[in-house]
Amino acid sequence: MKYSRLFINTILDTVNIVDLLENEYDYYLIPNNNGWYTTHCPMPNHSDNSPSFGVNEDSNYYNCFGCGATGDVISLVMNIEDISFSGAVAKLAALCNLTDTADEYTLEKTIKDFNSSVNEYLNRETNSSLPGGVSENEFKFIFATRVKKLSENIDWQEQQYKVFDDLCLSHDHVKIANLWKNLKKNLQN
């Protein structure tokens, strides 16, 4: 399972490595004066006779001076329990009663959100003064369709397109509406 970076950071900020070792793994940690705690190394491949495992509560990191293991709370759980990154994140999330909202970042949801945005855009209400309240681009398409139906004479078609282009450039929607009505009358005849 994939987890969002925000969720992983929340776990790293929430889980206290000292509490985790003491409460979850029953290790007794000896505090030092420099902010570090020491204990025997919990790594399965390291049999430790003296406390060589150091934990810094401020940085939430560990380091074993004997076997060289180092990392954060997630890598600690991964190494102690020999589980995957996802398994360690899931275990720590359960200990903290956290749930990930990573499903919000799935490709399927992203596509649905995109489609919804496109539909909202296409179905938006316009305050256009053009006939039918359509946008200028939609009107141009409809206009071209009507002109094609009327055009038996190429010169007439080119003349209508020129008039329409000039009106669009001038943004004179009243004259565009009149041109539209005349085209409609010509179609009905």
KAFEN-V721444 format. One record per residue. N is the residue number from 1. RES is the residue in three letters. SS is DSSP state (H for helix, E for strand, - for the rest). OMEGA is omega in radians with two decimals (none if undefined). D_LAST is the distance of its C-alpha to the last C-alpha in whole Angstrom. Layout:
# KAFEN-V721444
n->N res->RES ss->SS omega->OMEGA d_last->D_LAST
n->N res->RES ss->SS omega->OMEGA d_last->D_LAST
This chain:
# KAFEN-V721444
n->1 res->MET ss->- omega->3.10 d_last->67
n->2 res->LYS ss->- omega->3.11 d_last->65
n->3 res->TYR ss->- omega->3.11 d_last->66
n->4 res->SER ss->- omega->3.12 d_last->65
n->5 res->ARG ss->H omega->3.12 d_last->67
n->6 res->LEU ss->H omega->-3.13 d_last->67
n->7 res->PHE ss->H omega->3.12 d_last->68
n->8 res->ILE ss->H omega->3.11 d_last->71
n->9 res->ASN ss->H omega->3.10 d_last->72
n->10 res->THR ss->H omega->3.10 d_last->72
n->11 res->ILE ss->H omega->-3.12 d_last->75
n->12 res->LEU ss->H omega->3.13 d_last->77
n->13 res->ASP ss->H omega->-3.04 d_last->77
n->14 res->THR ss->H omega->-3.05 d_last->78
n->15 res->VAL ss->- omega->3.07 d_last->80
n->16 res->ASN ss->- omega->-3.05 d_last->84
n->17 res->ILE ss->H omega->3.12 d_last->85
n->18 res->VAL ss->H omega->3.11 d_last->89
n->19 res->ASP ss->H omega->3.13 d_last->88
n->20 res->LEU ss->H omega->-3.13 d_last->86
n->21 res->LEU ss->H omega->-3.11 d_last->89
n->22 res->GLU ss->H omega->-3.02 d_last->92
n->23 res->ASN ss->H omega->-3.07 d_last->90
n->24 res->GLU ss->H omega->-3.06 d_last->88
n->25 res->TYR ss->- omega->3.08 d_last->90
n->26 res->ASP ss->- omega->3.06 d_last->93
n->27 res->TYR ss->- omega->3.06 d_last->95
n->28 res->TYR ss->- omega->-3.09 d_last->97
n->29 res->LEU ss->- omega->3.14 d_last->96
n->30 res->ILE ss->E omega->-3.13 d_last->99
n->31 res->PRO ss->E omega->3.04 d_last->98
n->32 res->ASN ss->- omega->-3.12 d_last->99
n->33 res->ASN ss->- omega->-3.03 d_last->99
n->34 res->ASN ss->- omega->3.12 d_last->96
n->35 res->GLY ss->- omega->3.12 d_last->93
n->36 res->TRP ss->E omega->3.02 d_last->94
n->37 res->TYR ss->E omega->3.12 d_last->95
n->38 res->THR ss->E omega->3.09 d_last->97
n->39 res->THR ss->E omega->3.05 d_last->97
n->40 res->HIS ss->- omega->-3.07 d_last->98
n->41 res->CYS ss->- omega->-3.14 d_last->95
n->42 res->PRO ss->- omega->-3.10 d_last->93
n->43 res->MET ss->- omega->-3.05 d_last->91
n->44 res->PRO ss->- omega->-3.10 d_last->92
n->45 res->ASN ss->- omega->-3.11 d_last->93
n->46 res->HIS ss->- omega->3.05 d_last->96
n->47 res->SER ss->- omega->-2.96 d_last->99
n->48 res->ASP ss->- omega->3.12 d_last->100
n->49 res->ASN ss->- omega->3.12 d_last->103
n->50 res->SER ss->- omega->-3.10 d_last->103
n->51 res->PRO ss->- omega->-3.14 d_last->100
n->52 res->SER ss->- omega->-3.08 d_last->98
n->53 res->PHE ss->E omega->-3.12 d_last->95
n->54 res->GLY ss->E omega->3.13 d_last->93
n->55 res->VAL ss->E omega->3.09 d_last->91
n->56 res->ASN ss->E omega->-3.07 d_last->89
n->57 res->GLU ss->- omega->-3.12 d_last->88
n->58 res->ASP ss->- omega->-3.11 d_last->86
n->59 res->SER ss->- omega->-3.13 d_last->84
n->60 res->ASN ss->- omega->3.11 d_last->84
n->61 res->TYR ss->E omega->3.08 d_last->85
n->62 res->TYR ss->E omega->3.08 d_last->88
n->63 res->ASN ss->E omega->3.05 d_last->90
n->64 res->CYS ss->E omega->-3.12 d_last->93
n->65 res->PHE ss->- omega->3.12 d_last->96
n->66 res->GLY ss->- omega->-3.07 d_last->97
n->67 res->CYS ss->- omega->3.09 d_last->94
n->68 res->GLY ss->- omega->3.11 d_last->92
n->69 res->ALA ss->- omega->-3.14 d_last->89
n->70 res->THR ss->E omega->3.10 d_last->87
n->71 res->GLY ss->E omega->-3.13 d_last->83
n->72 res->ASP ss->- omega->-3.08 d_last->82
n->73 res->VAL ss->H omega->-3.14 d_last->81
n->74 res->ILE ss->H omega->3.13 d_last->79
n->75 res->SER ss->H omega->3.09 d_last->81
n->76 res->LEU ss->H omega->3.13 d_last->84
n->77 res->VAL ss->H omega->3.11 d_last->83
n->78 res->MET ss->H omega->-3.08 d_last->81
n->79 res->ASN ss->H omega->-3.11 d_last->85
n->80 res->ILE ss->H omega->-3.04 d_last->87
n->81 res->GLU ss->H omega->-3.13 d_last->85
n->82 res->ASP ss->- omega->3.11 d_last->84
n->83 res->ILE ss->- omega->-3.10 d_last->80
n->84 res->SER ss->- omega->3.08 d_last->77
n->85 res->PHE ss->H omega->-3.14 d_last->75
n->86 res->SER ss->H omega->3.12 d_last->72
n->87 res->GLY ss->H omega->3.13 d_last->75
n->88 res->ALA ss->H omega->3.11 d_last->77
n->89 res->VAL ss->H omega->3.13 d_last->74
n->90 res->ALA ss->H omega->3.14 d_last->74
n->91 res->LYS ss->H omega->-3.13 d_last->77
n->92 res->LEU ss->H omega->3.11 d_last->78
n->93 res->ALA ss->H omega->3.12 d_last->74
n->94 res->ALA ss->H omega->3.11 d_last->76
n->95 res->LEU ss->H omega->-3.09 d_last->79
n->96 res->CYS ss->H omega->-3.06 d_last->77
n->97 res->ASN ss->- omega->3.11 d_last->75
n->98 res->LEU ss->- omega->3.04 d_last->72
n->99 res->THR ss->- omega->-3.12 d_last->68
n->100 res->ASP ss->- omega->3.06 d_last->66
n->101 res->THR ss->- omega->-3.09 d_last->62
n->102 res->ALA ss->H omega->3.11 d_last->62
n->103 res->ASP ss->H omega->3.08 d_last->59
n->104 res->GLU ss->H omega->-3.06 d_last->57
n->105 res->TYR ss->H omega->-3.10 d_last->57
n->106 res->THR ss->- omega->3.14 d_last->56
n->107 res->LEU ss->H omega->-3.14 d_last->53
n->108 res->GLU ss->H omega->3.14 d_last->52
n->109 res->LYS ss->H omega->3.12 d_last->52
n->110 res->THR ss->H omega->3.12 d_last->50
n->111 res->ILE ss->H omega->3.10 d_last->47
n->112 res->LYS ss->H omega->3.11 d_last->47
n->113 res->ASP ss->H omega->3.12 d_last->47
n->114 res->PHE ss->H omega->3.12 d_last->45
n->115 res->ASN ss->H omega->3.12 d_last->42
n->116 res->SER ss->H omega->3.12 d_last->42
n->117 res->SER ss->H omega->3.13 d_last->42
n->118 res->VAL ss->H omega->3.13 d_last->39
n->119 res->ASN ss->H omega->3.08 d_last->37
n->120 res->GLU ss->H omega->-3.13 d_last->38
n->121 res->TYR ss->H omega->-3.09 d_last->37
n->122 res->LEU ss->H omega->-3.09 d_last->33
n->123 res->ASN ss->- omega->-3.10 d_last->33
n->124 res->ARG ss->- omega->3.08 d_last->34
n->125 res->GLU ss->- omega->3.12 d_last->33
n->126 res->THR ss->- omega->3.08 d_last->31
n->127 res->ASN ss->- omega->-3.07 d_last->31
n->128 res->SER ss->- omega->3.06 d_last->28
n->129 res->SER ss->- omega->3.08 d_last->26
n->130 res->LEU ss->- omega->3.14 d_last->23
n->131 res->PRO ss->H omega->3.14 d_last->20
n->132 res->GLY ss->H omega->-3.14 d_last->22
n->133 res->GLY ss->H omega->-3.10 d_last->25
n->134 res->VAL ss->- omega->3.11 d_last->25
n->135 res->SER ss->- omega->-3.12 d_last->27
n->136 res->GLU ss->H omega->3.13 d_last->26
n->137 res->ASN ss->H omega->3.10 d_last->27
n->138 res->GLU ss->H omega->-3.13 d_last->25
n->139 res->PHE ss->H omega->3.12 d_last->22
n->140 res->LYS ss->H omega->3.14 d_last->22
n->141 res->PHE ss->H omega->3.14 d_last->22
n->142 res->ILE ss->H omega->3.13 d_last->19
n->143 res->PHE ss->H omega->-3.13 d_last->17
n->144 res->ALA ss->H omega->3.12 d_last->18
n->145 res->THR ss->H omega->3.14 d_last->17
n->146 res->ARG ss->H omega->-3.13 d_last->13
n->147 res->VAL ss->H omega->3.12 d_last->14
n->148 res->LYS ss->H omega->3.13 d_last->15
n->149 res->LYS ss->H omega->-3.09 d_last->12
n->150 res->LEU ss->H omega->-2.92 d_last->10
n->151 res->SER ss->- omega->2.93 d_last->13
n->152 res->GLU ss->- omega->-3.13 d_last->14
n->153 res->ASN ss->- omega->-3.09 d_last->16
n->154 res->ILE ss->H omega->-3.14 d_last->19
n->155 res->ASP ss->H omega->3.14 d_last->20
n->156 res->TRP ss->H omega->3.14 d_last->16
n->157 res->GLN ss->H omega->-3.13 d_last->17
n->158 res->GLU ss->H omega->3.12 d_last->20
n->159 res->GLN ss->H omega->-3.13 d_last->20
n->160 res->GLN ss->H omega->3.10 d_last->17
n->161 res->TYR ss->H omega->-3.14 d_last->20
n->162 res->LYS ss->H omega->3.11 d_last->23
n->163 res->VAL ss->H omega->-3.13 d_last->21
n->164 res->PHE ss->H omega->3.12 d_last->21
n->165 res->ASP ss->H omega->3.13 d_last->25
n->166 res->ASP ss->H omega->3.13 d_last->26
n->167 res->LEU ss->H omega->3.10 d_last->24
n->168 res->CYS ss->H omega->3.13 d_last->26
n->169 res->LEU ss->H omega->3.13 d_last->29
n->170 res->SER ss->H omega->-3.12 d_last->29
n->171 res->HIS ss->- omega->3.12 d_last->29
n->172 res->ASP ss->- omega->-3.05 d_last->26
n->173 res->HIS ss->H omega->3.10 d_last->24
n->174 res->VAL ss->H omega->3.12 d_last->23
n->175 res->LYS ss->H omega->3.09 d_last->21
n->176 res->ILE ss->H omega->3.13 d_last->20
n->177 res->ALA ss->H omega->3.11 d_last->19
n->178 res->ASN ss->H omega->3.09 d_last->17
n->179 res->LEU ss->H omega->3.13 d_last->16
n->180 res->TRP ss->H omega->3.14 d_last->15
n->181 res->LYS ss->H omega->3.12 d_last->13
n->182 res->ASN ss->H omega->3.09 d_last->11
n->183 res->LEU ss->H omega->3.14 d_last->10
n->184 res->LYS ss->H omega->3.12 d_last->9
n->185 res->LYS ss->H omega->-3.14 d_last->6
n->186 res->ASN ss->H omega->3.10 d_last->5
n->187 res->LEU ss->H omega->-3.10 d_last->6
n->188 res->GLN ss->H omega->-3.14 d_last->4
n->189 res->ASN ss->- omega->none d_last->0
